[in-house]
Amino acid sequence: WVNKLQEYDMDIQTMKLVRGLGLAKLMAKRNLQTIEVNEVEGERMDVLENS
């Protein structure tokens, strides 16, 4: 499977080990940073900011 992945121009970044809710928060925070969104439907994402 490694050879198959190497066919594509991918940038693989290592991440620290996280589980469950921590992973969900990390992914959501990263996605918000990527699209530069600080609010969703007018409500602040306090859950993400407090992590």
N, C-alpha and C positions, 0 to 999 in steps of 0.2 A: 504494500500500500504506500510505502514511502516513495518508491519510484514513480508511482502514478501521480502523487502529489507534486513531485518535482517537475512534472511536465508543465505546470502552471506557474506563472509569475506571481508568487505569493510572498508576502512579508509576514513571517511568523514571529510573534512576540511572546516571550515566556511570561507567565504570570505567577503570582504567589498562590499557594494552595488555599482555597476557600471552600466553604461548604454551604449548601442550602440557601438560607436567607442572605448570607454574606455575598454569595455569588450573584444572586438576583439583584442586590443593591449595587454591586460593582458593575454589572452589565448595564443596568438602568442609568447609573451615573455616567458611565462612559458614553452611552448612546446620546444622552442629553448634551454632553460636552461636544460630541461629534456634530450634532445638528444645531448647536448653540441655542438650546431652549432652556429657559429657567423656570417657566411656568407651564402647566398643563391645564387647559380649560379654566384659566383664571385662578387656580389654586396653587400655592407654592408647594414644592416638593420637599417639605420639611424632613420627611423620613430620610431622604437621600442626603440632605445637607448636614444632618446630625451624625452621620456615620463616619 
